[in-house]
Amino acid sequence: MKQKNHHMTTEQEKVIPNSRFKINLEFLGLLSLLVVGFLSRLDTSLITIDMSKYYFAWYRYIRDSGIAVAFQEGLMEYTPAFSYLFASTTLLDSIIPKVTAIKLIPITADVISTYFVYRIVRIKYPRGNKPYWAAGVFFILPTIFINSAHWGQMDALYTLFIIISLFFFLKEKPLLGMLAYALSFSIKFQAIFFIPFLVILFLKKKIPWWQFLLIPTVYVVSCIPAVLLGTSWQTVLSIYLGQSGKYRWLSGNAPNLYTFVPNEYYGPGLVIGLIVAFCTLAAWIIFTALDKSDLTRERMVLLALISVSLTPFVLPKMHDRYFYPADALSLIVAFYNPKLWFVPILFQLNSGLAYTVYLLGTSIGLVKIGAIINTVLIAYLLAYQLSRQVSSIREASDHEVVH
């Protein structure tokens, strides 16, 4: 008996070092991801045309004349909520270069988004290290850190609040979810990519109708300081309308099918495109809402991804960066639905190909390749959703037969 106990103790002693080695290896792997993520954001020196033409001009004007004068003169072309954040970067003028100060906004959003990716995946996996891996991988996604630290774009900012909104919906706290979404909409108009998902939640009775009033309410409240500083209500309430008519092209190197349409067809292409987009999104919303199966968390994150990828895919006048929310949410989907592990990789490829035209001056042909891949990918996601719904219907019918 004593020999047997001694044998068991020896076996346990062998297991303990192995488990410690595995834990240490995982820790080093996670630490490496975070280090790589931070290192990839250290070099903020790249100055794009957008940065020098718009951001630097606004920065100098606010620094030299004050934000009140900037609002009075209608200098800022973005929403008041974004303008306040942008103006705050001038406080760092004597400490760091202006290009770094400006890029700190999206870089900070990256860090906070990483935390909420962890929180979302932790809902799925209450125990274990998968949430840490999800956060670590998110932090090193190429289109995420290139967009913020190198390009200096602000897509990370509005997407942050979309991620927070999704987190609260998964936690069954719709009021906070709608409040987070309202903040996203107050920053960038591209937040509308999330609206089809919200409509589905409303039709599924997950969101009461009155909570949609938070969207205009938060926007109007965010405009009050700007109006007090001297701008007009007409200016702040028509910003998105002005932005929508700024460019006369069907695709700004976005990886969707409009990149194949010559720009001489802009007029009819815009009208037809808007009609097709409305019909496609309406059909998807209705089809999804009619499904009587439970809206599980796995289905919820999938629908959120389809919403932010299908919407910019069917809408005309999209930019190269507009699949950024899909780049972010696709990683969450892969952790909730491991069979879809390849989806974030393909979204990285699509957006990455689109980025190269502006950042590296490559051929528009790369965007067309991305558009073809994107078409297949979104079609696959829709087919995957359909297959899951059919499977749920069969399970429900089988259950009824048994009883």
Number of C-alpha atoms within 10 A of each C-alpha: 6 6 8 9 10 11 12 11 12 11 11 11 11 11 12 11 11 11 11 11 12 12 13 12 12 15 15 12 14 19 15 13 19 18 14 14 22 16 11 17 17 11 11 20 15 14 15 15 12 12 18 13 11 13 19 16 14 22 26 14 18 22 17 12 11 14 25 17 16 23 24 16 11 15 15 22 17 18 23 26 21 19 18 14 13 22 18 17 21 24 12 13 16 8 9 13 13 20 22 22 19 28 24 19 22 23 25 16 20 26 18 18 24 23 19 21 29 21 19 25 23 17 15 15 14 11 9 9 16 16 24 21 21 23 25 24 18 30 25 22 17 17 22 23 22 19 21 25 26 23 22 27 20 20 23 26 23 25 27 27 26 29 26 25 26 29 23 19 22 19 14 13 15 21 18 18 24 25 22 25 30 25 23 28 25 25 25 19 17 22 22 17 25 25 17 21 23 25 19 23 21 16 17 17 11 16 21 13 11 8 16 18 12 17 18 14 14 19 21 16 13 20 21 15 16 23 18 13 14 16 21 16 14 9 16 22 16 11 16 16 10 11 12 11 10 9 10 14 23 26 23 20 29 28 33 29 20 25 22 14 13 12 14 11 11 18 13 10 18 18 12 13 19 16 13 15 19 15 13 15 17 14 12 17 20 13 12 20 18 11 15 12 16 11 15 10 15 16 17 20 25 24 25 25 25 24 25 28 26 25 23 22 23 21 23 26 23 23 18 22 21 23 28 22 26 26 28 28 25 29 27 27 25 20 20 22 14 11 10 17 16 13 21 21 15 17 26 23 19 28 26 20 25 29 25 17 17 17 14 8 9 14 13 16 15 18 27 22 17 25 25 14 18 23 16 11 18 18 14 13 19 17 12 14 17 15 12 14 18 14 13 16 15 12 13 13 12 11 10 9 8 6 6
